[in-house]
Amino acid sequence: MMKKSLFILASFLLNVSLCQAASPQAHNIILFVPDGLRADIVSKERAPTMASLRDHGVNFTNSHSLFPTFTTPNASALATGHLLGDTGNFGNTIYAGFAVKSAKDSVTPFIENDAVLTDIDEHFVGNYLNEESILAAARKAGYATAAIGKLGPVAIQDLTANNQTIIIDDSTGREGGIALSAAIQAKLQALGLPVQTPARGDNGKAGDKEKPGTQVANVEQQQYFVDVTSKVILPTFKEANQPFVLVFWSRDPDGTQHNQGDSLGAVTPGINGPTSMAAIRNADDNLSALVQTLQALGLDKTTNILVAADHGFSTISKESETSSSANISYSDVSSGKLPAGFLAMDLAIGLDMPLYDPDAKNALVDIKAGQHPKRANGLIGANAELPDVVVAANGGSDLIYLPQGNAKELALKVVDLLLAQDYVSGVFVDDDLGNIAGTLPMSSIGFKGSAITPQPAIVVNFRSYDTGCKVVTVCAAVVADSNLQQGQGMHGSFSRADTKNFMAAIGPDFKQRFKNLAPASNADIGMTMAHLLQLNIPNKGELQGRVLSESLKGGKAVKWQSQLLTSPPASNGLSTILNQQFVGKLPYFDAAGFAGRTVGLKTETAAKKK
């Protein structure tokens, strides 16, 4: 398989080199997203196609996911080229500010769901991102467009498509899914392909505290997406002789790494067991199949392939010596471990306020009786309909909203409680709430922009640590606010293990065998796509990425510098430290947190110019 993958990429590269360096018509683009693929895990043995693409094309060695390092925030960056302060997609779970019907009336919906995204879109004047997506702009400019794969981020690529962009995800053919055109349905049926996406099967089983999760990759479902793309979509684009943009979002390795059952209760091997390795190979095989299809259709000479993982990955830890919630017995949580919703529970205990579950019809959570929020989210205050504090739980970091009028006073109390917990590593506070010792302002991480969704008041990063292998970005563990078990997989933190995503590119517009040492982010991938497609997209916000021009043929090197930002210390001595790089005024976020509590965090450095 490895030799075959290397031959495929070598043939692709030869065809690319034979075509003209520039064309009056923009080339096609495939954006392949291997969800949750760590940059440093890719090798010729584990992922031969991606390794070959990286080594023969452009290798983005200084890659960055946006923080919080979750799927939908980075999907919004890839889709629009904007940072989160403009898109308002602050997490996979957000506080919507209204009861979302398709999320069972929860005000804290999990937005990896087509129906939920549709409801939120309708509430926020038809486009919650408040920016036109690249696929939408390309569609309007005459490109054929499609987004295939994982539920949630696929739809985000063109939420305003109205059937004009082909969207096929987990929900295709099911209630709440985005409808396919009659023409595409007919082509699927003619080839014997179902019009309903297969379920994940055993791959979707996460297990529990006693039963391990899955031990198989997401092969069947993703093979369906590959078949649809290679047998229907790309041939349709070829037949129409129409330039195209296609986003293929591979759920693997992310979905398998989350649910893997190789390491129940133990942080080693964690996400480095055989099941996770199979998931990485599964995604690699998918990319290989797409490359072969391009060659068979004669589209390889005119197609750029960009590969960008949305984020890195870590192994879950559920350990704390300071949390009150960890000292309570629960039927579904291992003794002494943190339950899902530990942050909301510890805040409710510390504030001496009731806690309600927004995902259980606002039911009161009886903490002393061993109850915890169903999906880890929480509404804190005397009235669940008018909560003083809302916790939107996400995994390696959580969002805290203060929707009532006493936000400044309450923020001080909440921050004091956060600084007392050993699972916290870095706190960011809305600039409008003033300077709070131990924290940094949200503007420092690109959260203050033109977003129209409710903005969090506080972002909490959780502690991460090295589990002892040679490459720390491959074997980090992170405290995670999740229903998953210790030893399974999560992301979302500000550790370098989560911010360092795999990125590479190859094609007629890109340099060959080029190591790009300059910082690059998912927002830059979006901007580079727009540039290559010759799109002129109007912007409402100013928090944009940049065109990665140094990676394009004829492109010149760029200069950048590193910077360390440190908050004034809190009374207990803790300071939030942010490691970042800049190309001009554009920031790239490496790691952040408290000294000794975040993987890859540098506590002392001089600004370096490159």
URNORSUL-V121015 format. One record per helix or strand of 3 or more residues. SS is the DSSP state (~ for helix, > for strand). FROM is the first residue (numbers start at 1). TO is the last residue. If there is no record, write none. Layout:
BEGIN
SS;FROM;TO
SS;FROM;TO
END
This chain:
BEGIN
~;2;18
>;28;34
~;39;41
~;48;56
>;58;60
~;71;80
~;84;87
~;101;103
~;114;123
~;134;140
>;144;149
~;153;156
>;166;169
~;182;190
~;201;204
~;219;240
>;244;250
~;254;259
~;270;272
~;274;297
~;300;302
>;303;308
>;314;317
~;325;327
~;342;351
>;355;357
~;367;369
>;378;380
~;384;386
>;389;393
>;397;401
~;407;419
>;424;429
~;431;433
~;442;445
>;458;462
>;464;466
>;476;479
~;496;499
>;503;506
>;514;516
~;522;532
~;549;551
>;561;566
>;577;583
>;586;593
END
